[in-house]
């Protein structure tokens, strides 16, 4: 099924669609006005402690403006927690796959998750290069996972390996039928929700921040799959951006458990 554009999502929270539309417009304006060198220039150190590219700043500014005008707080990796006193917070990744976006590789997304008094209720993922949108609530999704339960027959997307998790990464790669590295966690998760990919994971490197996997908790969970941490830590709303997870996004609980076992060794 082809996902709709954000403006067609009449069931979505208005702050979600406003933020998605703002992100898409800001990204497209940025790539038309600036060179790739300008887009990937480090502008600041974000609230999560990582370098922030110029493209992130441009899109995030537009998203924060749209979301706060819609009356909600914003939690984002660059600016941190923007609190306007609402019970509703958008957990936002303005540009997931920033390096892809700045380089012109068409694999980057905007994602946002609605948290009401700390509970994730709905999410949106917008493919910045196509405008396609995946939306779901905790109880409603038009997508279905593949239903795959066996790692040996699974197509698995992974984050790139690091020295700290090379052994775990290699165990997953040896067992899975197919491995992909797209460098965009939210897009990977959307592909799991639609059944295009059977699983996506950070193989134990503790790279994922909340905004990398919050949307998947809603989207994949409502589509028949599961999202867990490799080490069984709860994936929950928290404004502390130093927290990290090794997220596993899988078509079924059985496949998720198999991937946890491989990460654990």
C-alpha positions in Angstrom: 0.0 0.0 0.0 1.3 3.5 -0.9 1.4 5.8 2.1 -0.5 9.1 1.8 0.9 12.6 2.0 0.6 14.2 5.5 -2.2 16.6 4.5 -4.4 13.6 3.7 -4.2 12.2 7.2 -7.5 13.4 8.7 -7.2 11.1 11.7 -3.8 12.4 12.8 -3.1 14.9 15.5 -2.9 18.3 13.9 0.5 19.0 15.5 1.8 15.8 13.7 0.7 16.9 10.3 1.8 20.5 10.8 5.2 19.4 11.9 5.5 16.9 9.0 4.5 19.5 6.4 6.9 22.0 7.9 9.8 19.5 7.9 9.2 18.6 4.3 8.9 22.2 3.1 12.0 23.2 5.0 14.1 20.3 3.8 13.2 20.9 0.2 13.9 24.6 0.5 17.3 23.8 2.0 18.4 21.4 -0.7 17.4 23.9 -3.3 19.3 26.8 -1.7 22.4 25.4 -0.2 25.3 23.3 -1.4 26.0 19.8 0.0 29.0 21.2 1.8 26.8 23.8 3.5 24.1 21.3 4.4 26.6 18.9 6.1 28.6 21.6 8.0 28.6 21.1 11.7 26.5 24.0 13.2 26.4 23.1 16.9 26.5 20.3 19.4 23.0 19.1 20.0 21.2 18.5 23.3 21.9 14.8 22.8 25.7 15.5 22.8 26.3 14.8 19.1 27.3 17.1 16.2 24.4 18.9 14.5 24.5 19.5 10.8 23.2 22.7 9.2 20.4 20.7 7.5 19.2 19.5 10.9 19.1 23.0 12.3 17.1 24.4 9.4 14.5 21.6 9.5 14.3 21.6 13.3 13.6 25.3 13.5 10.7 24.9 11.2 9.3 21.9 13.0 9.6 23.6 16.5 7.8 26.6 15.2 4.9 24.6 13.7 4.5 22.3 16.7 4.5 25.0 19.3 2.0 27.0 17.3 -0.1 23.9 17.3 0.0 24.0 21.1 2.4 21.1 22.0 5.8 20.7 23.6 8.7 19.4 21.5 11.5 17.0 22.5 14.2 17.0 19.8 17.8 15.8 19.7 19.2 19.2 18.8 17.4 21.7 21.0 16.2 19.3 23.7 12.9 19.8 25.5 10.9 22.8 24.4 8.3 23.0 27.1 5.3 25.3 26.6 3.3 23.7 29.4 1.2 21.2 27.4 0.3 17.7 28.4 1.2 16.7 24.8 4.8 16.4 23.6 6.1 15.6 20.1 9.2 13.4 20.3 10.9 14.5 17.0 13.7 13.5 14.8 13.8 16.4 12.3 16.1 14.7 9.9 16.9 11.1 10.5 19.7 10.1 8.2 21.3 13.5 8.2 24.4 12.4 6.4 22.3 10.8 3.7 20.2 14.0 3.4 23.2 16.3 3.2 24.9 14.0 0.6 21.9 13.7 -1.7 21.3 10.0 -0.8 17.5 9.7 -0.9 17.2 7.9 2.4 16.2 10.2 5.2 13.0 10.9 7.1 11.2 13.2 9.5 9.5 11.4 12.3 7.5 12.4 15.3 5.6 10.6 18.0 2.8 12.0 20.2 3.3 11.5 23.9 0.3 12.3 26.1 1.3 12.5 29.7 4.3 10.3 28.8 2.3 7.7 26.8 3.0 7.2 23.1 -0.3 7.4 21.3 0.4 8.0 17.5 3.3 8.6 15.2 4.2 9.8 11.7 7.2 9.1 9.5 7.7 11.2 6.4 10.2 10.2 3.7 11.8 13.6 2.9 12.8 12.7 -0.6 9.4 11.4 -1.8 6.8 13.0 0.6 5.4 9.6 1.4 4.0 9.3 5.0 3.4 6.4 7.3 1.0 7.2 10.2 -0.4 5.0 12.9 -2.0 5.1 16.3 -1.5 2.5 19.1 -4.8 0.9 17.9 -4.9 1.8 14.2 -2.6 1.0 11.3 -3.3 0.2 7.6 0.0 -1.7 7.4 1.0 -5.2 8.3 4.4 -6.7 9.0 5.7 -9.8 7.1 5.0 -12.2 9.9 8.4 -13.7 9.7 9.5 -15.7 12.7 12.8 -17.3 11.5 16.0 -15.3 11.4 17.5 -17.7 8.8 14.8 -16.7 6.4 14.7 -13.0 7.3 15.8 -9.8 5.5 17.3 -7.7 8.2 18.4 -4.0 8.2 21.1 -3.0 10.6 23.0 0.0 11.8 26.6 -0.1 10.7 28.9 -2.0 13.0 31.3 -0.5 15.5 34.3 -2.1 17.2 32.3 -2.3 20.4 29.6 -4.5 18.8 31.4 -6.2 16.0 30.9 -9.7 17.3 27.2 -9.3 17.9 26.8 -7.6 14.5 28.6 -10.5 12.8 26.5 -13.1 14.5 23.3 -11.4 13.2 24.8 -11.0 9.7 25.9 -14.6 9.5 22.5 -15.9 10.5 20.1 -13.7 8.5 19.1 -14.4 4.9 19.8 -10.9 3.8 21.4 -7.8 5.4 20.9 -4.1 4.5 22.4 -0.9 5.8 20.3 2.2 4.9 21.6 4.5 7.7 18.0 5.8 8.5 16.4 4.1 11.4 12.9 5.5 11.0 12.8 4.5 7.3 14.0 1.0 8.3 11.2 0.8 10.8 8.6 1.8 8.3 9.8 -0.9 6.0 9.3 -3.4 8.8 5.8 -2.1 9.4 4.9 -2.6 5.7 6.5 -6.1 5.4 9.2 -5.0 3.0 11.9 -5.9 5.6 11.5 -8.5 8.3 13.5 -6.7 11.1 15.8 -3.8 11.8 18.2 -3.5 14.7 21.0 -1.8 16.4 23.1 -5.0 17.2 24.0 -3.9 20.7 26.0 -0.7 20.1 23.6 1.5 22.2 23.3 4.1 19.4 19.6 4.7 19.4 18.1 7.7 21.1 14.4 7.9 21.9 13.6 9.8 18.8 15.2 7.1 16.6 12.8 4.4 17.8 9.7 6.1 19.4 7.8 6.2 16.1 8.5 2.5 15.5 7.0 1.7 18.9 3.6 2.9 17.6 3.8 2.2 13.9 5.3 -1.3 14.1 3.4 -2.3 17.2 0.0 -1.4 15.6 1.1 -3.3 12.4 1.6 -6.6 14.1 5.2 -6.4 15.1 7.2 -5.5 18.2 9.9 -3.0 19.3 12.2 -4.0 22.1 15.6 -3.2 23.4 18.3 -5.8 22.9 18.9 -5.8 26.7 15.2 -5.5 27.7 15.4 -1.9 28.9 12.0 -0.2 28.7 11.6 2.1 25.7 9.7 5.0 27.4 9.3 8.7 27.2 12.1 10.6 28.9 13.5 14.1 28.4 16.9 12.8 29.4 18.7 12.6 26.0 21.7 10.9 27.4 19.7 7.6 27.5 20.5 5.1 24.7 19.0 1.9 23.5 19.9 -0.9 21.1 16.5 -1.1 19.5 15.1 -4.2 17.8 12.2 -3.7 15.4 10.8 -7.0 14.3 7.9 -8.5 12.4 7.1 -10.9 15.3 8.0 -11.4 18.9 9.7 -14.7 17.9 12.0 -12.9 15.5 12.7 -10.2 18.1 13.7 -12.8 20.7 16.0 -14.6 18.2 17.7 -11.3 17.5 18.1 -10.6 21.2 19.8 -14.0 21.6 22.2 -13.3 18.8 23.1 -9.9 20.2 23.7 -11.5 23.7 25.9 -14.2 22.1 
